[in-house]
Amino acid sequence: MKTLIIVDLTPVNKTSLTEYSALAADTLKLFNGEFIAKGATESLHGELTHSMKAVIEFPDKKSATDWYNSAEYQAIIPLREEGMKSQFHLV
């Protein structure tokens, strides 16, 4: 079954975020992941915690968790932390 990682985020350093985003997109390829949506979030109900969202689709849960735990992705987490405040959700 297809699996999504939904990222709630608020940019804090646009330079670091831009660099992180490019590197993160490259790491997805190894696990057949792809961004299916990203951008500003508009709330239809309730309060927003973060101003933006990204949705990444994977073929299955194993691919999604393998991507997140991969050495390639883990190596860029410090850059992610410089660029944004975030929450990652597995669905």
N, C-alpha and C positions, 0 to 999 in steps of 0.2 A: 504494500500500500504506500502511496506517495506520502512523504513527510515534509512538514514545513518547519523552518526556523523563522520565527517572527522576532524582529529586533525593534525594540522601542528605544529611541535615542534622542539626545539633545546635543547638538554640536557645541564644543567649548573651544576648539582650536581648528579653524578651517584648513590650515596648511597640513597639519597632522592628519586630519580626517580625510583629506583628498588623497594623501599618500597611502594611508591605511586602506581606503576603499579600493584603490587600484591593486594593491597587493592581495587583499582579501578575495577580489574577483578572480585573480589568477589561481588561488588555492582551491577554489570551488571546482575547477575543471577536473582535478584528479579524482573527485568523488561524484561526478555527474550532477553537481549542484548548479543552479542558476537563479539569478535574481528574477522574480516575476513581478515585483512591484517595489518602488521606493519613492519616498518624497514626504512632503509635509502632510501631517495628519489633521483631519477635520473630524471633530467629535459629533456624532449623531445623538449620543446619550452619555452622560457622565463627564467627569473631569479628566482631562489629559494629564498624564504624568510627564510625558516627553512630547516634543514638538514634531518629531518625524518617526517614520516607520520604514523598515525594509522587510520584505518577505522573500525567503530563499526556499526553493523547492528542490527536494532530493527524491530519488527513486524509492527510498525506504529509510526506516529509522536507523539502521546500521550505517548507511552511507552518511547520514546527517551527523551522528555522534562520532563516527570515524573522522569526518572532516573537522569537527570542533576540537577533537583531541589530537589531531595530527601535529607533528613537529612543525610543519610549514605554517599552520595557522597559529599555534601556540607562540611561535617566534615573533609574530606581529602584534600580540596582545598588548605589550607595553605602548606601542604606537596608538592602538585603539584607545587605551586609557588616557593618553594625551589629547586625543582628538574629540572624544565624546563621553558623555555619561550614558550608560545603556543598561538594558535588561534583554537577555536572550531567552526565548521561550520555544520549547519543542512541542509541536502539535502533530 
